[in-house]
Amino acid sequence: MFRASLRSPLISLRPSAATSLTASRVIAARFLTQQARTQIQNAIKSSPVVLFMKGTPDYPECGFSRATVQILDLHGVPADKMKTYNVLVDDELRQGIKEFSEWPTIPQLYVNGDFIGGCDIVLGMHQSGELQSLLVNNEVIPKPEEQVEAQAA
């Protein structure tokens, strides 16, 4: 009897919870102004690799941002092909990038304008070899054979 009394209010709450979640997404979708959306799009297109992170590559202020930067360093992403944005200095950017990508966490990585994902996705791609292929195919880093030849010269 106790369980039955618990179930009935929960069942009646579910539709309203879903409705409020949908309503909050609609409100959130209106938060990002067209100007902010355009600025983010321009930022993403400003460099072959764009990372929205907490802190800077030299001083990351989050373990996930640090890990993402370290993974990109392991792949030898050149500084001239990577642009980073510290979301901690601009709250509108911090919230806006989440809405823009429909991804709730930071860091966020973009390669040639395409959203790749957060730290967990980048780490998984690194471990599987997909990240290296993605970076090579987008001409961010040279093919592994070319790297060996350059080091030997």
Secondary structure as UniProt FT lines:
FT   HELIX           2..31
FT   HELIX           34..45
FT   STRAND          49..53
FT   HELIX           63..74
FT   TURN            75..76
FT   HELIX           79..81
FT   STRAND          82..86
FT   HELIX           87..89
FT   HELIX           91..101
FT   STRAND          108..111
FT   TURN            112..113
FT   STRAND          114..117
FT   HELIX           119..128
FT   HELIX           130..137
FT   TURN            138..139
FT   HELIX           144..152
//
